[in-house]
Amino acid sequence: MRAHSHAFHEIIAPVRGKMHVEMKGRTLTAAAGELLVYQAGNAHQEWSDKKSPVDMYFVAFEHPGLDAPLPPKLRDARGRVALMISWLSREDRSASELQRSAALGLLEAVVAEMLRLTAEREVSPLVARTREFARAHLAESLALDDLADYAGMSKSHFARRFRAAAGCTPMRDLRLLRLEYAKNLILTTDLPLKAIAPLTGLGDEYHLSRLFRRHLGFTPGSLRIAPGR
């Protein structure tokens, strides 16, 4: 889309692929687990990555509590904003006053979570860069050597620096990134588990289920309400 602006706010929540935007002289890229925030009046030009076409949810809205400048890009690590926007997309606001009230309640929750993310302490540049690289290659086989090479450090030095900044080892952090992405795909798409597992680098649906139970305490199937979805 060519450069444009509008009188309302907009939040973009990628589910798959990558979204690029040029805004205020900066070019930003967002993938699953990240958000792009366009405040009212801010001109922005958008395009999708040709090698990784974007599949996303977005919400356009007015809100009196968003006058202060917000970061144009936020990390939605737990996928809460993307999930709530996906719920919003299913609400028929014209059907009844009750459904309109539910939609407005969801919107308030989206804004509250976005403001909470804005207030969170920024992660270290090393962790942020490593995670950005990892998210771009989740479907591939990644080893500690690959992450250390990308960071330009020896394997042992990188592992120490990363653990000190993130509170866990690089490979555990990578595993959690894969699980976050898998959880987002389960909640926001109709893809079967056998398709989600390779997309997230988690092998097959059986390995995916074992990791969910071990690290998250529930099964992937329990996230989907409708049987066979």
N, C-alpha and C positions, 0 to 999 in steps of 0.2 A: 504494500500500500504506500502511496506517495505521502510526503509529509503533510500532516494535518493535525488539527487540535479540535477539542470539543468542550462544551460547557459542563460536562460531567466527568467523574472519575472513572477509571477503568483498571481492572486487575486481570492480568493474563496468567494462567496456570497451565504450563505445558504438561502433558501426560506422556507423550512420546516425541522424539525428534527434538529439533532446536528452533528457537525463535530468536531472530536478531532485531534489534531496534537501534536507531540513531536518535539521540535526544540530548539537547543541551551540549552539543559538540562531542558527545561520547557515544561509542558503539558498544552495546551490551549484548550478551548472548545468554539465553536462559533455556534450561532443559528441565526434565522432571525433577521435582524437589526444589524448584526455584520459582520465584514470582517476578513479573514485571509490573511496575506500578506507574500508571499515567495519571497524574493529577490534572484536574480541570485547567484548561488553558495552556498546558505544556505541549508544544508541537512535537510530533514523533513520526518517524518513518519506519515501517516494519517490513521484514521479509523472512521467509522460511529458508532453512538450509536445504539446498537441492539434494544433497547426499543423505540427509536425514529429515524428511518432511515432517512438519510439526502437526501434532494432534493435541488439541488443547481445549480447556474450558476458559471462559472469560465472563466477567460481570461488569456491566456499566451501571453507574448509580450516582445519586446525589447524597451528600452527607454533610451536615453542618459542622461536624467535629474534625474535619480533615483540612483545616486551613493552613496549618504549619507544613513546611516542606517535608516530604518523606523521601527515603532512599528509593531510587528508581528500580532497584533490584533487591530482593530479599530471599533468604534461604528458608524454604518451607520444609524443613527436614522430616517432620513427621507427617507431612502431607495433609495437615488439617484444613488448610485454606482450600486446597484443590478439592478435597472431599466435600467440604461444605458448599463450594460453588457447583459441584456436580449435583448435589441435592437440590440446590436452587434451580438448576436448569430443568428439573423434573416437576417443579411446582407450577400449577396453573393458577396464576395470581388473580385471574378474572373469574374463577369458578365459584368462590365463596369468600366471605369475609374472614372465615377461619383460615383458609389457605393463604390469603393475602397476609394475615397476621403471622402465620408460620414462616412465610417467605421473608418478611421484614425482620423477624427474629433471627433467622439464619444470616441475613445480611449484617445485622448488628454483631453477631458472633464472628463473622468474617472480618469485619473492621477491628473488633477487639483483638482477635488473634494477630492481625497484621500489625497493630500498634505494639503488641507484646513482642513480636519478632523484631520490630524496629528498635525496641529498647534493650534487646539482648546484647551482651558483650560480643564484639566481633571476634571471630576466631583468628588465630595467627596466620600470617601470609603463607607460611609453609603448609599448614593444614588446608587452608582454602585452596591453594594451587594444586595440591595433591588430590584433593577431593574433586576438583573440576576436571583434572586429567582422568581420574578413575571413573567418574560418571560418563565421560565421553567414550570410555572403552569397557563398559560393564559387560558387554556380550562376549568380550575376549578373555582369554586366559591371562591373568596378571599375576606376577610373582613379586616378591619384595625387591628383587633386582630391577624390575621394570620401574617401580615407583622411585627407587633410589636414583636410577639413571636419569629419570625425568627431573628430579630435584637437583641433579648435578652433585650428588654426595656419595661417599662410600656407603655400603649397605649398613654397617654398624653405626656410623655417625648419623645417618638419616633415621634409623630406627630409634636411637636415643633422643634425637631432637623432636621427632614426631610424638613419641610417647610423653615426653615432658610437656608438650603443648596441648595434646589432645586427651591425655589421660588414659590412652589405650594404645595397643600396638597398631602399626599401619595395616596389617592384614586383618585384624579384628574390625578396624574401622571400615575397611573395604567390604568385609562380609556384611556389616550392618548397612552400608550404602546399598548393597545388592538387595538385602531384605526390604529396605525402605522402598526401593523402586518396585520390587515385586508386589509389596502391599498396595502401593498406589495403583498399579495396573489392575490388581484384583478388584479394588474398590471402585475404580473409575472406568473400566472397560469390560467388555464381555469376552475377552480373550480366554481360551481354556488354559489350565495350568500347564499343559504340555507345551504350549506356545510361549507362556510367560517365563518358564524356567530357563530356556536358552537365551532369551532376550536379556535376562539379568545375570547371566553367567553362573547360574546355579545348577547346571547340569540337566537333570530331568525332574519330573513332577514329584518323584519319590524323595529325591534328595532335598528338593525345595520344601516338602512337607516336614522332613526330619529337622531341617534348620529352623523352620518356623516354630516347631514345638520346643526345640532346645533353647532358642534365643528369645522368642516372643511369648511362649507359653500357650499357644493355641494353634490350630491347623489353618491352612489357607482356605479350605472349604467353609470353615465357620464364619468367614467374613462375608460370604455371599448368602443372602437370605433366601432367594428363589432356588429351589432344587434344580440341579443340572445347569445352572447359569454359567 
